[in-house]
Amino acid sequence: MLITMAAIPVIVGLSGLATGEVFKLGPAADLVMGRSRECQISFQRFRAWLALSEIERRLRDHFNSAVSRKHLRLLTQGSVLTAENLSSTGTIIDNLALEGQRSYDLVKGPVLVRLGSAEERFRIELMEEAEVDRRIAALPAIDPHRIPGVPNPAEDPTPMGNPTLPPVSRPGNGPHW
């Protein structure tokens, strides 16, 4: 792909629940990826995650534990991406463990990212802004007010800290989650 001055850093989801997701970083970003809804890029805001039933989300909780609440900090300055690992479960970039922080010039090519041992993979690359906008516009809309069980992001964003299913009473044992 020919990169011009209108190209900006973007994240493209390649696998798992992130497949097809597109996030515009822009030339001057400072954001965090992780499973917390407090993160600008949150695993719990992916369209595929939001489409799961509450039971399916709970069954996937053990997969999500591979990703820390605040896992990876990303900063962009023009075409330069600086990635900082914030997690004890680690971050892999281009098949190498990220220790601390490291910078990548995206003009030299995209970088492949995996958080912990999660199945979700991402590509961070430069893309023409018009193409980014076209891809984002093609994504299905998310209306969190119409999706039952999606808590207010201002509340505790972790599944166990903010359970969305009511307790289930079992005879003789009281309520259980």
N, C-alpha and C positions, 0 to 999 in steps of 0.2 A: 504494500500500500504506500502511495506517495504521501509523505507528511509535509504539510505546509504550515504557515504561521497560524492558521485557524485551528490546528490540531491541539487538543487538550487532553490531559490525563483522565482516563476512565477506568472503572473496574467492571469486568464482565464475568458473571457467574458461569462456570463451565460444568459443574456436576452437583449432584445431590439436590437439596432444597434450594440452592442458589442458581440452578440452571436457568439461563435466560435473563437473570437480573442484570440491570445496567445502572451504574452509579457514576454520575458526572462529578469528578473531583475538581476540575478546573486548575488554573495555573497557580493558585495561592490557597491551597486547602490545608487544614489542620483538623483531623478527625480521628475517631477511634472506631475500630471494628470489634465486635464481640457478641455474646449472646444477650447482654442486657439491653433492654429497650432504651436505656439512657445513651447508648452508643448511636452515633450518626448512621452507622451501617450495622444493624442488628439482625442476627439470625432469626429473631422472633418477629421480624417485620417482612421476611421474604414472603412472596405471594404463595408459594407452595406450603409454607408453614401455616399461614393464615387460613389456607383452604382445608387443613386437617381438622378432623373432629377433635374434641377435647380428649377423648380416649386415645386417639392416635398420637396426640401431642404428648400425653403422659408416657406412652410407650416409647417415645423417642427421647425422653429426658436423658437416658443414659448416653445416647449419641451426643447430645448437646453438652454434656459434661466435659467432652474433649476440648471444648472451646470455653475460655475464661469469660467472665462477665465483661471485662475490658481486656481484650487480648492483644490487639495490634494498633499502634498509633501510626498514622500516615500523614506526611507533610509533603506538599508539592511546592516547588518554586520553579515556575516555567515548566520545562520538560524533566526536571530532576525530582525524583521521588525519594524521600527519606523514610525508611520503615524502621520502627522501634518495637521490639518484642516486649510486651508487658506481662507475659504469661509464663508460669512454671511448666506448662505443657508444651511450650515451644512453638515456633513458627518456622516453616520451611519456605525458602524462596529459591527458585531455580534449583531444586533438589539439594540445597545446602541449608543447614541450620542457621538461623539468624541469631547471633549473639549480640545483645545490646541493640545498637542501631547501625544502619548502613544506608548509603545513598546509591541510587541507580539512575543513570541517564537513559530515559525512555526513548531518546532519539536512536540509541543503539539497538533498540528492540524491546519487546514486551518482557515482563517478568511474570512467572507463575508462582502463585501463593497458595499455601495450605496452612490452616490454623490447627495446631495440635494434630491429633489423629483423625480429625473430622473428615467425612467423605466429600465435603464441599471443597471445590478448587476454584481459584479465581485467576484471571489474567488481567494485569494492569498494563495499559498500553496508551499510546497516543492515538487519538481518533479525531477526524474532522468533526467539529461541533455540530454541523448540520446532520451528519450521520448519527451522532449520539442522540440528538433531539428526535430524529426519525425512529430510532430504536426504542427510546423511552415512550414516545407517543403510541407505539404499537403494543406496548405492554398492557395487560388488562388493568383497569382501574381498581384501586383498593379503597373501600369505604369501611373503615374500622367500626363505624357506628352500626353497620348492618351485620357485622360478624359477631355472633354471640361468643361471650367468654374472653374477648380481648380487653384486658384491663387498661385503665388510664395509665399512660406512660409516666406520669408524675408519681404514681404509686410504686412500691417495690417491684422491680421488673423481673425478678427471678420466679420461675414456676412454683417453687416451694414456698417462697416468701409471699406469694400472691396467688394462692390456689383459686382456680375459677370454678371448680366443681364443688357442689355442696357436699358436706359430709354424708356418708352413707351409714345408716344405723344397722347394726347387726345384733340380733337377739343376744342379750347377755353380755355384749362387749361394748356397748355404747357407740358413739359416732367414730367412724374411721374415714380417712381420706383415701 
